[in-house]
Amino acid sequence: MTRIAVEESLTPVQEYLSRQGYQVETVDASTLNNQAQANYSAIVISGADQNIMGIQNVVQNCPVINAHGLTPEEVHQRLQQLPR
């Protein structure tokens, strides 16, 4: 099962990805900083505070998807396009 971290404010995305078979874990900035080595396949952020959170500086080998303006279905499509 693919393990995805999703920012806590993105409940519809969390629920949709769970229904699609992903192992979804809710994260916030402090949780993510503590779990940067948690081997996520991707991290989905709201985009509202991506610079404040510093996520792109914390996560070295993990794609970050900015969900700002995207539907849960579009986020899922982006996840499917990631190299495996």
Helices and strands as residue ranges (DSSP letters): E 3-7, H 11-19, E 23-27, H 29-34, E 42-45, H 50-53, H 55-58, E 64-66, H 72-81
